[in-house]
Amino acid sequence: MKKRMRCILAFLILVLMLTGSATAAATGRYKAPEKTSVSVALLAAGGSDSVTVVGNELDNGSIEVKITASASLSDINVMLAAYSDDGKMIACKTKTVKLRSGSNSVYFDKDYETASYKVFVTDSTFRPIANAAVVAPEEILYTVRFVDYKGTVLSEQRVAPGEAAAAPVVPAREGYEFVGWDKDFSDITADMTVTAQYRKVETGPVIEVATVSAKAGDKSVRVAVSVRNNPGILGMILTVHYDSRNLTLKNSSVGSAVKDVLVMTKPGAYEDGCRFTWDGIEISSDQIKDGAILVLEFNVASAAQGECPVTVSYEDGEIVDNDLISVQPAIIDGGINVSK
């Protein structure tokens, strides 16, 4: 009985300590941003017991207190005290946590939207281990690293959840051109490394399939097939391949670069592996243009997700110039990047 009375007396003394120290802790309205936390190591005076506490305000408005304690502790009491703007304690809740190895969590309802809060931790006999203010938690910041093709760090930034990182200046790479970054960094939700993407600069002719973005279930998504460094193509046959599980080719049209010069013949049926043909009689130097030679229209399946490739190919002799000499352009594949 005497031991129980000592525990109760220790608890009452602790509550008086909480009330007396409230003025220093209260700093006005408590409204933590979403996904915020504060972590403080809690040490017993003159002892080896230690506790680390992280306080999080959850999306549902409750407060989660995560506890990691030293092996010497088995049970601890976690107290959440609420304070008014003038520093008076207006509520105090206590929960006993039976500690497991690793992280332990206990949850409290946040009864006062405008209160400030402190977390207090004691051992099973209500002996104070330490306390930590959770009045103004620091916002979690994620690390976003931008690197070049060699992995050299171009920029390292600390970004708040849901915010965008700022792309750095990209150094020149001899023989290559910068085409973008390998990840989207407009809505940061975790640490990430973003790598610069380059493509080799082709001095000869190139036929390139565009890469576009779409959502699952989108209709009439256009993917252009273009020519660069056009040598004066007069005749051409291209075979089109695509992800037929997730894409349906519904229509096509001739591109603006050859529209007034070559006649395009569409395939008899739109299917994976269908062939397009372009024919002309003669082409003058002022009619030779770079740009789109074909525009494909796809419907995207409602279950599609991720990269859905679209490619073109040709056989030797299927592309010729104005002198009917075989031309062999480099091919750059593309497709549709699908998100939900």
Secondary structure, 3 states (H helix, E strand, C coil): CHHHHHHHHHHHHHHHHHHHCHHHHCCCCCCCCCCEECEEEEECCCCCCEEEEEEEECCCCCEEEEEEECCCCCEEEEEEEEECCCCCEEEEEEEEEECCCCCEEEEECCCCCCCEEEEEEEECCCCEEEEEECCCCEECCEEEEEECCCCCEEEEEEECCCCCCCCCCCCCCCCEEEEEECCCCCCCCCCEEEEEEEEECCCCCEEEECEEEEECCCCCEEEEEEEECCCCEEEEEEEEEECCCCEEEEEEEECCCCCCCCEEECCCCCCCCEEEEEECCCCCHHHCCCEEEEEEEEEECCCCCEEEEEEEECCCCCEEECCCCECCCEEECEEEEEEC
